[in-house]
Amino acid sequence: MKRSIVAVCISGKQEDWSIPEIPFYCLTEGFKDFPHYPPVKTRERIQYLAVRRNMAHRRALELNPDAEHFLSIDSYYLTSMNEIRHLVKEYSDYEAECILGATNWFPDYSRVPLKVRYWDTWATPEMKDRKYDYYPKHEGLPEGWESVRGCGGFTLYPRWVWEQRGYGVPEPFPEAGNEVNYLCQCPGIQSYVTLNVKALRETPSEIANRSLIKRLRTTIKVRTRLGMKRPLRSLSQGT
């Protein structure tokens, strides 16, 4: 069993934590506000996030020097207590060392009809075209696990991974991903996401408040680009 887990978060305010058996540290120092949708793919932002994540990990270890594993969790997922416990159990039950992330999804109102799409496709491009009900079964892995090149925002990994690798800016940037991809490039360990743990995020306001006509136009553009033209009337009826 993998024990001695400490949860680490970076935020603009001190966040609440409701799982007393797992110590929690939240770093608020140095907060800067960046748009979350679409993600700002600049070196400045990723370097900023890497610095803050590394600082949070150092502070967490000062308070919990015996910790053997990190649960890196962004503020959006702190109330997902069932999902947190489920991820910890899957991580703990897996005998080999690994980096294991939950999958993160959001309702996409930008098209017609509504679809639930994967959130962090920059860090986890393997999930870009996966549907919400996708359920992988790979030989040698627990059911629902998918091998990926990066997972972040809601992830467990051994302490030594951070001590050896830490967070940084992967190269070539931005094709190589963001600061969590840099961590997941640590030699000697594999990264996975589990489709058994699905965390839902709120729809970004930039698309949640789009009018029906804008949603229809987006749908038509996408389908036309894919060579799948359909009449406007049928789209508006959701057929």
C-alpha positions in Angstrom: 0.0 0.0 0.0 1.2 3.5 -0.8 0.8 5.6 2.3 1.9 9.0 3.6 0.2 11.1 1.0 0.2 14.9 1.2 -2.2 17.0 -0.9 -0.8 20.2 -2.6 -2.8 23.0 -4.2 -2.0 26.4 -5.6 -4.7 29.1 -5.5 -5.5 32.8 -5.1 -7.0 32.2 -1.7 -6.8 29.7 1.2 -8.9 26.8 0.1 -10.9 24.4 2.3 -10.1 20.7 2.6 -12.5 18.0 3.8 -10.4 14.9 3.9 -8.7 14.9 7.3 -6.7 11.7 6.9 -4.7 13.4 4.1 -2.6 16.5 5.1 -3.2 19.5 2.9 -1.2 22.5 1.9 -2.4 25.4 -0.2 0.0 28.0 -1.5 -1.6 31.5 -2.1 1.7 33.5 -2.4 2.5 35.0 -5.8 -0.9 34.4 -7.4 -1.5 35.9 -10.8 -4.8 35.7 -12.7 -4.7 34.1 -16.2 -7.7 33.2 -18.4 -8.6 29.5 -18.0 -10.4 29.1 -21.3 -9.0 28.8 -23.8 -5.7 28.1 -21.9 -3.0 30.7 -22.3 -0.1 28.8 -24.0 2.7 31.1 -23.2 6.1 30.3 -21.7 5.5 33.1 -19.1 2.4 31.4 -17.8 3.8 27.9 -17.7 7.0 29.1 -16.0 4.8 30.9 -13.4 2.8 27.8 -12.7 5.9 25.6 -12.5 7.5 28.0 -10.0 4.4 28.1 -7.8 3.9 24.3 -7.9 7.5 23.7 -6.9 7.2 26.2 -4.1 4.0 24.5 -2.8 5.7 21.1 -2.8 8.7 22.4 -0.9 6.4 24.0 1.7 4.3 20.9 2.0 7.4 18.8 2.7 8.6 21.2 5.4 5.3 20.6 7.2 5.1 16.9 6.4 8.7 15.6 6.1 7.6 12.0 6.2 5.3 12.2 3.1 6.1 9.6 0.5 3.5 10.6 -2.2 2.0 13.8 -3.5 -1.6 14.5 -4.5 -1.4 17.5 -6.7 -5.0 18.9 -6.9 -6.2 22.2 -8.4 -8.9 24.1 -6.6 -11.6 23.1 -9.1 -11.6 19.6 -7.8 -11.3 20.1 -4.0 -15.0 19.4 -3.4 -14.9 16.1 -5.4 -14.4 14.1 -2.3 -15.7 10.8 -3.7 -13.4 11.1 -6.7 -10.4 12.0 -4.5 -10.9 8.9 -2.4 -11.5 6.7 -5.4 -8.3 8.0 -7.1 -6.3 7.4 -3.9 -7.6 3.9 -3.7 -6.7 3.0 -7.3 -3.3 4.5 -6.9 -2.7 2.7 -3.6 -3.9 -0.7 -4.9 -1.6 -0.6 -8.0 1.6 -2.4 -7.0 4.0 -0.7 -9.3 5.0 3.0 -9.0 3.2 5.3 -11.4 1.8 8.8 -12.0 -1.9 8.5 -12.0 -4.4 11.2 -12.8 -8.2 11.5 -12.8 -9.9 12.4 -16.1 -11.4 15.9 -16.3 -14.5 16.8 -18.3 -16.8 19.7 -19.0 -20.2 20.2 -20.7 -19.5 21.9 -24.0 -22.4 24.2 -25.1 -20.5 25.6 -28.0 -22.1 23.2 -30.4 -25.4 21.5 -31.1 -26.2 19.1 -29.5 -24.4 19.5 -26.1 -21.4 17.2 -25.6 -19.3 16.4 -22.6 -15.7 16.9 -23.7 -12.3 16.3 -22.2 -10.9 19.4 -20.5 -7.1 19.2 -20.4 -6.3 18.0 -23.9 -3.1 20.1 -24.0 -1.5 18.0 -21.2 -3.3 14.8 -22.3 -3.6 14.9 -26.1 -4.5 11.1 -26.1 -7.9 12.1 -24.8 -8.7 14.8 -27.3 -11.2 12.8 -29.4 -12.4 10.4 -26.6 -16.0 10.3 -25.7 -17.2 10.5 -22.1 -18.2 6.8 -22.1 -14.8 5.7 -23.5 -13.6 2.8 -21.3 -10.2 1.3 -22.2 -9.1 -2.3 -21.4 -5.4 -2.8 -22.0 -3.4 -5.9 -21.2 -1.3 -5.5 -18.1 -3.2 -2.5 -16.8 -6.3 -2.1 -14.5 -9.5 -1.7 -16.5 -10.2 1.9 -17.3 -6.5 3.0 -17.3 -5.0 4.7 -20.3 -1.2 5.4 -20.8 -0.6 9.1 -21.5 2.2 11.5 -21.8 0.9 13.9 -19.2 -1.8 14.2 -16.6 -2.3 17.1 -14.2 -4.6 19.1 -12.0 -5.8 16.0 -10.1 -2.9 13.6 -9.9 -0.9 11.3 -7.6 2.8 10.4 -7.8 5.7 9.4 -5.7 7.7 12.0 -3.8 10.9 11.0 -5.6 9.4 12.0 -9.0 9.1 15.6 -7.9 12.4 15.6 -6.1 14.2 14.2 -9.2 12.2 16.1 -11.9 10.0 18.8 -10.5 7.9 21.1 -12.6 9.2 23.1 -15.5 8.7 24.1 -19.1 8.9 21.1 -21.5 10.6 21.4 -24.9 9.8 22.0 -27.7 7.2 24.5 -26.3 4.3 24.6 -26.7 4.1 21.3 -28.6 5.4 19.3 -25.7 2.6 20.4 -23.4 2.7 22.4 -20.1 4.4 22.1 -16.7 2.7 18.8 -15.8 4.1 17.2 -19.0 7.5 18.3 -17.8 7.0 16.4 -14.5 5.6 13.4 -16.3 8.8 13.2 -18.4 10.6 11.9 -15.4 12.7 8.8 -16.4 11.8 5.5 -14.9 8.0 5.9 -14.4 4.9 5.8 -16.5 1.9 8.1 -16.5 -1.7 7.0 -16.7 -5.2 8.5 -16.4 -8.1 6.4 -15.1 -11.5 6.6 -16.6 -12.9 5.2 -13.4 -12.5 8.6 -11.9 -14.2 11.4 -13.8 -14.1 15.0 -12.4 -16.6 17.4 -13.9 -15.7 21.1 -14.3 -18.1 23.9 -14.8 -18.6 25.1 -18.4 -16.4 28.1 -19.1 -18.5 31.3 -19.2 -17.0 32.1 -22.6 -19.1 29.2 -24.1 -21.8 28.7 -21.5 -23.4 32.0 -22.5 -23.3 31.6 -26.2 -26.5 32.2 -28.1 -28.1 29.4 -30.0 -27.3 31.0 -33.4 -23.5 31.2 -32.4 -23.7 27.5 -31.3 -25.2 26.6 -34.7 -22.6 28.5 -36.6 -19.8 26.8 -34.7 -21.4 23.4 -35.3 -21.8 24.1 -39.1 -18.1 25.2 -39.4 -16.8 22.1 -37.6 -19.0 19.7 -39.6 -18.1 21.5 -42.9 -14.4 21.2 -42.1 -14.9 17.5 -41.5 -16.9 17.1 -44.7 -20.1 16.4 -42.8 -22.5 19.1 -43.9 -26.0 19.0 -42.5 -29.0 21.3 -43.0 -29.3 24.1 -40.5 -32.9 23.0 -39.7 -31.9 19.5 -38.7 -29.1 20.9 -36.5 -31.5 23.2 -34.7 -33.8 20.3 -34.0 -30.9 18.3 -32.6 -31.3 15.4 -35.0 
